[in-house]
Amino acid sequence: MNKKVKFIVGLVLSLGAGIAISLIPPPEMLTRQAMVAMGIIVAAILLLTFETFPLFVTTILMCSALVLFKAAEFSVAFGAFAGTTFWLIIGVLGIGIAVNKSGLLKRVSYYALKLFPATFNGIVAALLGVGTILQPSMPSTSAKQSIMAPLAMGIGETLGFEKRSKPMAGLFNAMYVGWSITGTVFISASFLGYLFAGALPEDVRQQFSWGRWFIAMIPWAVIIVLGNYLAITKIYKPETKKDVTKEYINEQLKALGPITRDEKIVSIIMLITLALWITEGLTGISSTVTALLSLMAMLIAGVYTPKDFNTNMNWSLIFFIGGVLNISGVMSKLSITDWLGTIVEPLLGGLITKPYLFTLVLVVVLYLIRFVIVDLISPVILLTIVLTPVATSAGMSPWVVMMISYTSVCIWTTKYNNSNMLVGYAAAGGDENLDFKHVQVGAFAHLAVNLVALLVSIPYWQLLGYIQ
């Protein structure tokens, strides 16, 4: 489908569906306002799916339409822009730019790689393990991939692997899992963590500080890293044993030169920031305040300049996120969430009391959805909102539903269904260095590993009290 046809189809379907829903007589529990709001929200989601307009344009149009057609007051339709999550994301993205600019992550990564055996298996373990440990160092999986993908390909060349070979694809998958997928373990590793948390009820969101989120995800992380390590080393095992000399890593470190003033400053600020995020429950210092103060400290120190703030901040992404966050508030205010819960409960009410079966069904549904819906954000937001009442009544924390959804939408089984993966793919040299058919094999293996990791997490979440 060419761009012009896609634009027309997306626009017609979106407007048609939105108008049709808004004209339906409101059922019991809902008002005419609610039906209009649902029509606008559905139209926006379809526009996002077809990428008819720039994403942030669609979400701002959605918020404006809610006010224009009197479906919600301005304070509700745009309420999230004054919320803590929106400002937290501004701080987090700014910190990510500063860390990337300083070059600190690349230096730390090279030093960490030196600790592992100089073999294919050792490098795979390093990319997975070091990536997972350093996820909180930069709150942008795209930026981390941009740094690490060329490094992984450089090591592959040093090992003597041919371009577009299976071992090269294996190194890419190890990089992507370690430096992107495992970001779900830490709420601060990606803006998605804060975005999806924003779809949770306020009382649930307040329960999951940086530390509690991390602790709850430990079993999943262990299975993901070990499972993908076994899959990658088995599937992509080189035909001949080749080692990379430590000289390669030392040469890269030498090229970076001595540690700079900016790296030292960023190191200190990030250590303090992580410490405050981890101890938020003890200190009572809001993670949002911590992020903003950290960003201001980097600005004052000159690591991050006013010009960076004006030109390098991804403001379109920030406004897109702010717009998406308003969906939850509008649906809750108009009782749409409660109404959807009454519809979903007969279908999933019995299933959700069987956490293993519920997890299996939800994961499979999400895998199938992602082959059709390119946008990975909408499915998580909508499922979290819709299933929250059902999960709460069944004794399951909505956070569990959100995390099952979050971990399951991050797949890269096709090129088109994961724009985040394409950042790393491009940074790795794209089709010149990688054969995507080889990359796909490991991507499908990850689907099985993720399902196992979630099933293993269930008894742990029950122990923590998140599932009754």
N, C-alpha and C positions, 0 to 999 in steps of 0.2 A: 504494500500500500504506500503510494507516494505521499509526500508531505501535504499537498493540496487536498487530496482525497481524504487523508486522515483528519485534516483540519475540519473539513465540511462534515464528515461523518460524526466526529466527536462533538462538534457544535450542535448539530441537529439532534443527535441522541440525547445529549445533556439537557438542552432546553426542552425537548419533548418530554423526557422523563420528569424533569423538574415541574413543568406546568401540569402534567397529568397527575402527579402525586398531590400537588397543592390544591387541585380541584376535587379530590376525593372527599366525600362527607366524613368529618372526623368521627372515629369510633369512640366508644365509651373510654373515659380517662383522658382523652385529648381534646384540644380546642382547635378552632380554625387557625389560630396563630401557629399551633404546633404543626399542622399539616403544611402550611406555607413554609415554615422553617425546614421541615423534612424535605420538601421539594427543592429548596435552595441548596441544602447540604448534599443531597443526592446528585444534583446537577453539578455541584463543585467537584465531587469525588469523580464523576465521569470525565469532567474536564481535566482533572489531574491525571487520570488514567491514560487518556488520549494525548496528554501534554499539548492541548489545544493552544493554551497561552502559557507564558512563563509561569512557573508554579506560584511564585509570590503574588503575581497579578491575580491569579484565580482565587487565592485565599482572601486577599483584600477585597476583591469583588464580592465574594461570598459574605463577608462581614458587613460590607456596605449594603448589600441587597437585603440582609436580615433587618437592618434599620429602615431602609427605604420602604419595604413592604410591611413594616410594623410587626414583624415576627418577633423582634426582640429589641429592647432598649439599647442605646449605644453602650451603656456601661456593662451590659451583658455580652453583646455582640463583639465588642472590642476589649472585654474585661481582662483577657489573658495578657495583653500588652502591658498591663500594670502589675502583673503577677510575678511571683518570685522565680518561676521557671524561665520566663522570658528573659529576665535580667541575669539569671544564672548562665543562660546560654551565651549571652553577650560576653560575660566575663570569661567563660570557658573557651570560646572561639578565639578571643583576643589572646589568651594565654597560649593557645596552640600555635598561633602565628609567631609569637615571641620565641617560643622554644624552638620552632623550626628555623627561624631566622638566626638564632644563636649558633646552631650546629652542634649543640650538646648531645642530642640523641644519637647522631651518627657516631660521635666519638665513643660514647658509652657502649653502643652496640658492637663496635669493633673490639673493644676491650673484652666484652662478654664472650664474643665468638672465640677468642683465644683460649677460653677455658674448656672448650669441647674438642674431642678427637678430630683430626683433620681428614675425615673420611666422609663419604656420602651420608651414611647414617648419622655421623656426628654433626654434620652441618644441618641435616633435617631436624635433629634434636635441638640444636642451637636456635634455629629459626623459630621453632615452635615454643621452646621453653623461654628463651630470652624475650621473645615477642610478648608472651603472656605476662611475664614479670614486669616488663617495661610499659605495658599498656597505659597505666595511669600517668606516664610521663608527658604525654601529649594528648589532649582531648580531641583528636581528629584522626580517624583511621585512614582517611585519604592522604593526609600529610605523611603519616607513618609509612604507608605503602610507597609513596613517592620517593622516600629515602631508602627503604629496604629492598624494593624490587630490583633496582639496578645492582645493588650489592649482591643479591642472591644470584643474578645472572652472571655477574663478574666472577663469583666463586665457581659457578658452573663452567665457565670458559677456562678458568684456571685448572679445574679438574679434568679438562679435555673433553667435555661433553659437546656433542654437535648441536648446532642450532636446531630447534623444533624437535629435539629428541625427547624420549620419555623421561630420562633423568632431569632434563631442564624443566619439564612440566612438573615433576615431583618437587623440585626446589621452589617453583612458583607457588604450588599449593601449600607447601610448608610455610612459606612466607605469608601467604594470604590468611591461613588459619591462625597463625601465631600473632600476626600484626593487625588483623581485622576481626575475624570471627570471635576470638577470645575476648574482645573488647566488651562483650555483654557481661563479663564477670564483674566489671567495675562500672558504676554509673557514670563516672567521670571520664571514661575512655573515649566516649563519642557523644555528640549532641543527641543521638537517638535515645540514649539512656534517659536523659532528662525529658525529652519529648514524650516518650512512652509513659514515663512516670507521671507526666502531666495529665494523662488520661485516667489516672486512678482517682478515687474519691480522696478528698483532702486528708481525712483521718488515716487512710491507708498509706498515702504518700509520706506522711509525717513519721510513720513507723520505720521506714526504710532509709536510714542514714547511710553514708558511704560504707561504714563498717558492717552494718547488718546486711546490706545488699551483697557485699563481698562474701561474708561468711555463709550466706544462704546458697551461694553459687559454687562453693568449693568442690563438691562431688561432680557437678557437671563439668567444671574446668578440668579436673583430673582425667575424666573419661574422654573428653574431647581431645586433650593433648596426647594421651596414651593411645587412644583409638586411631587418631589420624597418623600418629607416628608409625604404628604397626601397618596401617593401610598403605601409607606412602612408601615406606621402606620395602614393602612386599611388592606393590604394583609397579614401582618405578626403579627397582633395583638395577643398577648398571650391570652390563654384561661382563665387564672387566673391572677389577678393583683399582680405583684411582684415588690418590690422596692429594690434598692441597697443602702446599707448604705454608708454614707460619709466616714466611717471608712476605706473602701476599698481603696478609693482614697488617704486618708491620709497615709495609710500604704505604698502605692506605692511611695508617695513623701518622706516618711521617709527613705525608702530603697535607694533612690537616694542620700541621705546625703545633706550636705550644698552645696550651689551653688559654683562651682569650678572657678578657675582662667580662664580656657579656655572658660567656658560658659560666663563669664563676657566680655572677649575680643571679642568673637563671637557676643554677643549682640550689643556691640558698633559698630563693623565693619558692621554688617548687617543693623543696623538702618541708618548709614551713606550711605551705598550702596543703600538701598531702597529710601532714600531721594533724592539721585543723579539720580537714575533711573526715579523717578516720575517727577523730575524737569528738565529732560534733555532738554526739549523744551525751558526752561528759561535760564539755565546755559550754554547750548551749549556743555556741556561735554558729549562726546560719551559714550553710555552705554557699549560699548566694552572696552574702557579705564577704566571705573569705575569697571567693572568685573575683569579685569586683575590686577588693583591696589589693589582691595580688596583681591584677591588671594595672591598677593605678601605680603600684610600686615599680612595675616594669617601665611604665611611662615616665615616672619621676627619675628612674635610674638611666633612662635613655636607651634601654634595650629595645623598647617598643616606642616608636615616635608618633607624634600627632598625625604625621603624614600616613604612617601605617594604619592608624585608626580610621582615617578618612578614606583611604584607597584600597587597603588590603583586607579589611573586614568584609566578610561575605554578607553584606546587608540584605541582599535578595533572599538568601537562605534564612537569615534571622527573621525577616518579615513573613516568610512562608511558614516557619515554625510557629510564630505568634498567631497567625491565622488559623492554623490547624488546631492549636491548643484551645481555641474558642469553641470548637465543635462540642467538646465535652460539657462546657459550662452552659451552652444554649440548650442542649438536649436534656440536661438535668433540670434546668430552670423550667422548662415546658413539660416536664414529666414524660418526655419521649423515652428516656432510659427505662423508667418503670414500666411503661406500656410494652416496650420491646421485651422486657424481662418476662411479662405474662405470656408472650407468644413463644419465647424460647424455652421457658421452663417445662412445658409439656413434652417438648422434643428432647431436651437435655437434662431435665430435672433428675431423672433416674440415673442417667449416664454419669452425671457429675459427682454422684455419690460413690461411683466406682472409679477412683482416680487413675488407675492404670489404663482402663479401657477408654476413659475420657481423654487422657493424654494421647493415646494411640490414634483415636479418631481425629482429634484436633490437629495433630501434627500432619497426618495424611491429608486432611482438608487444606491445610495451609500450603503444603507442598504442591498440591494440585492447583490451588488458586494462583500461586506464583508463576505457573506456566502460562497463565492467561493475563494476570494483572502485573504490569511491569512495576508499578509503584509499590514499594515494600512498606510504606508508612501507613496507608489507609487500612489495610487488613488488620494490622495490630491495634490501631486506634479504635476501629469499629468493633472488633471482637472483644476488646477489653471493656468498652463501654456497655455493649449489649449483654455480655455475660456476667458483668459485675453483680447485678441483683441476684441472679441464679446462683452464682458461686457463693455469695455471702449467705444466702439462705441455706445452702448445703454445707456450710462450715469450711469453705475453701477461701483463702485470701485471694482477692482479685489480682494481687501481685503475682500469684502462681499462674493465673490465666495469661497475664501480660507477658511473663517470662517465657512460657511455653510458646507463645506467639512470636515474641521477639527473637528467640533463638532459632525458630523454624522458618522464618521468612528470609533469613540471611543465607540464601543458597545461590550458587553460581553454575547451575546445570546448563544454562544457555548464556550466550553473550548478552542477550537483550534483557534478561530478568534481574540483572544486578549492575546498576551503573557504578556503584562503589567499587566493585571488582574491576571494572573497566579502567579505573584510575591506575590501579596497580598493574594491570595488563599492559596499558600504554607505557607506563614507566619502565616496564621490563623489556620494552622493545616491540611489543605487540606480536603480530604474525611473523615478523622477521625472526624472532627468537623462540617463539612458542607455537606449537600446533594445538589449537584449542580442543581437538578431538582427544588428545592425551590429557589435557587439563580436565575435561569432562569426567573422565573415569574416576579420578580422585574426588571430584565434586559429588558424584553419585554415592561414592563410598561414605562421604561425610553425612549424607542423609541418614544412613543406617547408624552411624556413630552418634549423631545427635539424638536420635530416638532412644537409643540405649542409655545415653547420658541422662536424658529426662526421666526415663523409667527408674533408673538407679537413684535419682534425686528424690523421688516421691517419699520413700520411708524416712529420709533425712528431713524433708519438709514437714512430715507428720511429727517427727521428733521435736522440731522447732515450733510446732503449733500452728503452722500455716495451712495444714490440712487436718480436719477433725476425723 
